[in-house]
Amino acid sequence: MTREEMLSYCLAKPGAWLDRPWEGDEVVKVGSRIFAFLGSPEGEARVGLKCGPSREVADEWLHRFPDDARSSPYIGRSGWNTLRLDGGIPDDELIEAADGSYDAVVAKLPKRERPTA
């Protein structure tokens, strides 16, 4: 999967929008919260996603894909992982991870910020 494919997939989610909160980095938000960190368009093809409600659950990705998944800096303790898009993780699993991250973030949004579609 390419970075552009992941970005397009994430932006197709109800209420999703592209933001650039830090110079050179792109994220996809729903409401006021990030659900996908894509980094710089010129950088490594990777995505940061919420892969579980806790570090222990998210660690399953690290065990299954030791060369392509790592705990995200700063927010990893909350279940966020960085996944390589051009590595050994199958595209359908990357899509499933993006869906899970989106759903987890939407569930925590105040009702007024949740997408209606």
N, C-alpha and C positions, 0 to 999 in steps of 0.2 A: 504494500500500500504506500502511496506517495503522501507527502505532506499536504499537497493540494487536495487529494481525495479525502483525507481525514478532515481538513478544514471545511470542505464543501459538505461533507456528511454532517458535521457538527452544526454548521450554519443552517441546515435544513430542518433542524429540530424546532418545534414550536417555541416562539419567544427568544430564540438564540440570536445573538448579535456579536460582531467582532469589536474588540477593544484593543487599544495599545497603551496600557497603563504605564509601561516603562519603555524608554527609548529603545527601539529596535525589536521589541518583543510583542508577539500577538497572543491574545487569549480569546476564548469564546465564553460569553456569559449568557446566563438566563436570569432575567431580573437583574439584581445588582451583584450576583455572585458568579464567580468563575467555575466552569465545569471542565474546561480543557485548556491546558497551557501548551502552546505550540512553539514558543520561542521565536527566534529570528528566522525569517524566510530563507536567509542564506546559511543558517546553521544546520546542525545534524537533524535528520528526519526523525523526530520523536514527538511524543505527546505525553503530557502529565495529566493523569486522570485519577479520580477517587476510585480506588479498586476494592474498597471494603470499608465497613464501619470502624475498623480498628487496624492497628499495625499487624496484629496476628493474622487476621483474615487476608489482608493485602499481601502478606508474605508468601502466600500460595503462588503468586505470580513470580516471585523471586526464585522459588524452588523449581517451578516448572520451566522457566525461561531464564536461567542464570546469566546467559550472555546478552540478553535483550531487555531485561527489566531490572530496575533498581528503585530503591526508596527515594522519593523526591526530597531534595534539600529543604529544610525548614518545616515542611508540612507533612513529611513522611510519617511522623508519629500518629497522624490523624487518618492514615489509610491511603495516602496519595503515593502513587508510583509513577516513574517515568518509563515509558515503553518505546523501544525502537520501532519505527514504522517499516524500515527496510531490512529487518532482520528475520529471525526465525519464528516470530509470532504470526500465526495464520490471520489473514484479513478478517475472517468471520469472528475470531476472538477479539481482535482490536475493535471491531464494530460493537460487539457485546460489551466490552469494557467502556466504550464511549456511552453506550445506552445506560449502563449502570451508573456511571458518573453523573450523567444528566439527571436520571431519576432520583439519585441520592440528593443532589443539590436542590432540585425542584421540591422535594419533600420537606426540606428545611426552610424554604422561602416562606415569608409571610403570605397569607392568602391573597392579598392585594397585588403581590408581585408574580404570582403563578400565572403561566400562560393559560389561556382559555381553550386553545385548539389542541 
